Amino acid sequence: METGHNDRHNDKGRMMLADSLQRPHETNAVPYRATFRCFRGCPGEYSLYEVIYTCPTCGGLLEVHHDLEPLRAKSAEEWREVIDRRVGTTRWPYGSGVWGMREWVVPDLRDENVVSMYEGNSNLFWAERLGKQLGLDDLWIKLCGNSHTGSFKDLGMTVLTSVVKQMIADGSSVQAVAAASTGDTSAALASYAAAAGIPAIIFLPAGKVSTAQLIQPVANGAHVLALDTDFDGCMRVVQEVTQDNSIYLANSMNSIRIEGQKTVAIEIVRQFDWQVPDWIIIPVGNLGNISALYKGFKLLMDLGITDKMPRLVGAQASKANPFYRSYRNGFREKAALQADKTLASAIQIGDPVSYEKAVQAVQGSNGIVEEATEHELANAAAMADLTGMYTCPHTGVALAVLFKLIQRGEIQSTDRVVVISTAHGLKFTGFKVGYHEGSLDEVESEHANPPVYLKADPRVVKETIARKLEL
Ligand SMILES: *Cc1c(COP(=O)(O)O)cnc(C)c1O
């Protein structure tokens, strides 16, 4: 594999420009600089390679701060050219949607420590038929589930694991990584840790993740501990266990993951030829994902690459809706609750970690938080499937929320809307089977399409087809 830094462009006419753009990176002459800082603004900054998750002063979350001045030394057009040129290349590590923007992610990570499975660059497609049914011309689905382990969590985990690899290479005491998970975080962490040869410890709420999600970290050789509690209970245990600095916490409380996840925002804008859509709808649980989107769009504005923030919509399951409740009380106070069981199991979270960042994301984007019942999410997912998709239940939550916002007149027929599909539907076979069998709790399956079992008799088969097609 090519590990050189030289990213020379083939097109001779652009070679000089490409070289001059690339040289700072090759020589590290331009000191792109990123550090942890307190999200609430307490003084102090910390190395990204330090084992630190929260602000030592106030106990709040940290965030990665990028020095904008050296980044602004390149024009918007130069940045667009650099990013565009790297898309789809096999040149390590730029073929990754995340590392193609490395200067904006973790600028001083050395090539040999990048742990990547060429995540990102997921498809963004025009949902023409579903959009027509909804009276929306410009509906797009960003399929983040079409990724290495089947969810957007890969985008954060490639960054976290790479940082840990560099920490270990530079003599850190870290020996393993650990995370509590509703299924997809652990699948991503286990895979990237295995690729790097770093031991992973996974805490899952027993019986609350899909079979596919349970078996992914098992297959990747992680130490899988299924605890008799819910996600929030697992979160408390993992925080206790990682007090000791030999085990590195990989939950989204660790804001290094946000740096990878924010690339979705930039990738969407790039896929629209650097145009910003009007709306982004995303299913939210621990609230890292919506915070990351905001951070990505904000960076583009800070660098003068775009001049508009899309309206961000957080979609919650009614069974686990603390963020929706907080929104309804005008964010005067953070709601925390015991999440009830929901089909959207990856967002079955009652006490979201990235709450303050997500409030900023909603307020700073003139955003909205809305909820969907089990019935609404399951039928929205099924309706989308009938137009050729294969949606996970969380994507169903986002779609159900889209339907509501169209009905309420918030979203106009000419608006450009992107729904973020967070995981691959194939991880949730039980959800699909239950829907089409009509056996899901609190769901009336309006679009059930169960298989027809018949005798292998051509006459019976012909009659059945005629009836089905209404011939
Ligand atoms: C993790 C996850 C979410 C929620 O993301 P947060 O950052 O916790 O808000 C949504 N959908 C799927 C499929 C997930 O795995």
The ligand as an SDF file (V2000), in Angstrom:
LIG
                    3D

 15 15  0  0  0  0  0  0  0  0999 V2000
  -25.7690    5.7520   17.3590 C   0  0  0  0  0  0  0  0  0  0  0  0
  -26.9250    5.7560   16.4430 C   0  0  0  0  0  0  0  0  0  0  0  0
  -27.8370    6.8220   16.3930 C   0  0  0  0  0  0  0  0  0  0  0  0
  -27.7760    7.9750   17.3270 C   0  0  0  0  0  0  0  0  0  0  0  0
  -26.5870    8.7070   17.3020 O   0  0  0  0  0  0  0  0  0  0  0  0
  -26.2010    9.6410   18.5500 P   0  0  0  0  0  0  0  0  0  0  0  0
  -24.9230   10.2350   18.1910 O   0  0  0  0  0  0  0  0  0  0  0  0
  -26.1550    8.7490   19.7460 O   0  0  0  0  0  0  0  0  0  0  0  0
  -27.3260   10.6450   18.6700 O   0  0  0  0  0  0  0  0  0  0  0  0
  -28.8580    6.7800   15.4630 C   0  0  0  0  0  0  0  0  0  0  0  0
  -29.0090    5.7230   14.6480 N   0  0  0  0  0  0  0  0  0  0  0  0
  -28.1610    4.6820   14.6690 C   0  0  0  0  0  0  0  0  0  0  0  0
  -28.3990    3.5500   13.7370 C   0  0  0  0  0  0  0  0  0  0  0  0
  -27.1000    4.6590   15.5620 C   0  0  0  0  0  0  0  0  0  0  0  0
  -26.2730    3.6060   15.5910 O   0  0  0  0  0  0  0  0  0  0  0  0
  1  2  1  0
  2  3  1  0
  2 14  2  0
  3  4  1  0
  3 10  2  0
  4  5  1  0
  5  6  1  0
  6  7  2  0
  6  8  1  0
  6  9  1  0
 10 11  1  0
 11 12  2  0
 12 13  1  0
 12 14  1  0
 14 15  1  0
M  END
$$$$
